[in-house]
């Protein structure tokens, strides 16, 4: 048993963790381990948005960004997912990962100009970037042998960690929680830069990406997941998308991961932006929509026991104000962090 | 909105509460407020145990203790409840409350000799007393207008308090949590004193009494409670009674409150002894039996909304070692805190 907080990020505490030192989680979980030299990680979400059938400009954009990923300074890993939003628009989001901020910074300027620097016919584009210090970021995996998301950029996985399977584990896994309550500061603001809209959020904005992978499940387990768990999960995701603002959730996307050939895979993830880690904690712990998800997942996992082949993971970042970047071009006002600011004219 | 911790028990914190200062609970709850001069409260459980029909000695004992309650120094309030235990024995437990330790101490010696000082034909008797400092004790009520248990000895009820409706609220309501993790110390020990068995537990032993009162519910709400909630509650109570030791629950009784005329009322409570507050927290937050109870209660309350007439309350004590007293005479080895120590011969 090891701590989710790597040894080199342990600091004298001014804040306690929520469980006693002899706490034993009831089942194993694992976290991504970066090389100790890694001080910041980067996840950059490049979205393209359109209504109806995919315009040629959308296809071009996806090809171009993939091309840019391949040049020097590009990400060590990227993935792609799709999502039909509340305005019935298709959104294809390509997510790229770095474990070296200087490398990302040198690479990014050209990509930004390419992505949101010029309008593309019939499509909107957006960029959402977090580049947190490793103290402001945590992951959790049900199995140590298939990393997803930013964890692919890590050196490997931990052994079994202690801080999970209780409410508050997410906070306790964040190294910064040793000394900081991570309270949010201020409100998101909108900046017009020609046709580009930038959102400047605030200290301690929180991003969670929470994923599931049912590709290894056999018939009966798959049926149980798709019939009993997925609909409840979708209901919660829809609530966050449509009514999240009332509880501090700025935006939510329930994404289908795409395979390399562009087809829909048997993986999905919810990606949501929150006013604070505390707001996310309250939803997860006590909102009826998540209590239902939690209940369905518990029933599923207790029915299957250790034979369950469903894989679960999440990554959570509580970003400082200067670790965030949100830019939207020609997107509708319910796109990502635009939802958090006053609706604007075209 | 006020803190559950009364102003005169606020101390400079070395430990944080689990929610930010601007946390707003989604529905109102209330706590008992003692007079600021009250430094300790006392709850004394006097049990009588027998198999089959009530022996005359049991009836005599109940009359005698009621008589003693009426003498000078007796409790300001008492109630009575019954419970058929896992050995199919009837247990009738009379609970008395004081807000003055000196008064209780002066009164108790005679009661103890009367209750566990001599064997009664065909019955076992036991005494379980907690006399916590007010910093080690908290209550919670869904309505402010009908106190139960120790709260009847309080001066009144608070206004709406902040620290509830989130996991960790119980700990945050305990004034001692401002500075102390309340970790358990040591293991319970058995002491033979002639035929009397005393259990000396350990620092930070935890007692929760968690009650429900459906006497005000009309037909459809009553049916919902009795059909959908009560069976799930009973299942959880049975788990704690039969298998609680595996998760740090020493003993649990699911009691039916008796009316003044001895008939069964429409009130019940679970009363359980725990190795630590942390063990109780883990069960409540993540054990399948309590997750089911929580889910059933949430569904019930969200169906009924503010029109619900069901009343809920609890009281929790985390007792210092010298604030506890457990004594058993002629009881079976699965009685109360005897469950926590090695089974002993007659």
HADDOCK unambig.tbl for C-alpha pairs under 7 A between the chains (distance, minus, plus):
assign (segid A and resid 15 and name CA) (segid B and resid 15 and name CA) 6.43 0.50 0.50
assign (segid A and resid 15 and name CA) (segid B and resid 16 and name CA) 6.65 0.50 0.50
assign (segid A and resid 16 and name CA) (segid B and resid 15 and name CA) 6.65 0.50 0.50
assign (segid A and resid 166 and name CA) (segid B and resid 286 and name CA) 6.74 0.50 0.50
assign (segid A and resid 286 and name CA) (segid B and resid 166 and name CA) 6.74 0.50 0.50
